[in-house]
Amino acid sequence: MSESSMRRGIRFAAGTFLIASGMQAVAHYQFYLADRARGPAAQELVRALKGYVVAPAFGTTMWTVLCMFSLAFAILLMLAGTAYWWMAKDLPAPRLRPLATASAWLCLAGTAAMALLHPVLHTVLILLAAGLAFSYASWAGRVS
């Protein structure tokens, strides 16, 4: 394995984050912003979430919190993907391997936690794909 293989693995993980960010942004628009007809059960749920006030001074409802987490997830995926892409391009190889190793452990531990505690398929798959890519990059960095 070579340094280029290590960088390719980190770029794959970065690409996973960037693609997932775009998918999350589209899903956010469709579920929270688009004016499309919702069924009666979904409308009732939205009304209930809008009726539950979390921070009265700011007018924050549970619906606002849910929307914020959806958008924040897309933004954080975009930030992570961009940062890893730049690091794969510019960071010296001896600094890149420990980053890949730590990122692999974090993503794979996050995958296990999400799968066991809150199994939302797309989030589990994003973390798993990135964790495997970071594992490959870490392994590629050790073998060369």
ABEGO torsion letter per residue (X at the ends): XBAAAAAAAAAAAAAAAAAAAAAAAAAAAAAAABBBBBBAAAAAAAAAAAABBABAAAGBBAAAAAAAAAAAAAAAAAAAAAAAAAAAAABBAAAAAAAAAAAAAAAAAAAAAAAAABBBAAAAAAAAAAAAAAAAAAAAAAAX
